């Protein structure tokens, strides 16, 4: 029973992990399509405000090196 004396349902699920049916969960990233001349440093500076944060982009995308190609779709972490 809850504090009011009525029955309550207990659940091990965190309410913060739930979403309203039919809604899109919030994304933790945006997508950037690489164009000729882009560098990870420049992309990080543009979206994250600091070029040295390029490692976050590398990590989020599971890149094995710092080489990127035109047409690649990179996940960019939200600030």
C-alpha positions in Angstrom: 0.0 0.0 0.0 1.1 3.6 -0.6 1.0 6.5 1.9 -2.7 7.1 1.3 -3.6 3.6 2.2 -4.4 2.6 -1.4 -2.6 -0.1 -3.3 0.3 1.0 -5.4 2.3 -0.8 -8.1 6.0 -1.2 -7.6 8.3 -1.5 -10.6 12.0 -2.0 -10.9 12.0 0.1 -14.1 13.2 3.7 -13.7 10.6 6.2 -14.9 13.4 8.2 -16.6 13.9 5.2 -18.9 10.3 5.3 -20.2 9.0 7.2 -23.2 5.5 8.0 -24.3 4.3 5.5 -27.0 4.6 7.0 -30.5 7.3 9.5 -29.6 10.9 9.4 -30.8 13.5 9.1 -28.0 15.8 12.1 -27.7 19.1 11.6 -29.6 22.4 12.1 -27.9 24.0 13.1 -31.2 23.3 14.8 -34.5 24.6 13.6 -38.0 27.2 15.4 -40.1 27.8 14.4 -43.7 31.5 14.8 -44.5 32.3 17.0 -47.5 35.6 17.5 -49.3 38.0 19.5 -47.1 36.4 18.5 -43.7 38.7 17.4 -40.9 37.7 15.9 -37.6 39.3 19.0 -35.9 37.2 21.4 -37.9 34.0 19.4 -37.4 34.6 19.3 -33.6 35.4 23.0 -33.5 32.2 23.8 -35.5 29.8 21.6 -33.5 31.5 21.2 -30.1 33.3 24.6 -29.8 36.8 23.1 -29.5 38.8 21.2 -32.1 40.6 19.1 -29.5 37.3 17.4 -28.8 37.6 15.5 -32.1 38.3 12.3 -30.1 34.7 12.3 -28.9 33.6 12.0 -32.5 36.2 9.3 -33.2 34.9 7.4 -30.2 31.2 7.8 -30.9 31.6 6.6 -34.4 34.0 3.7 -33.6 36.6 5.0 -36.0 39.9 3.1 -36.1 41.8 6.1 -37.4 41.4 9.9 -37.9 40.9 9.4 -41.6 37.5 10.5 -42.9 36.0 10.5 -46.4 33.5 12.6 -48.3 30.0 11.2 -48.0 30.6 9.6 -44.5 27.9 10.2 -42.0 29.4 11.0 -38.6 27.5 11.1 -35.3 28.4 14.3 -33.5 27.7 14.4 -29.8 25.4 17.1 -28.5 27.2 19.6 -26.4 
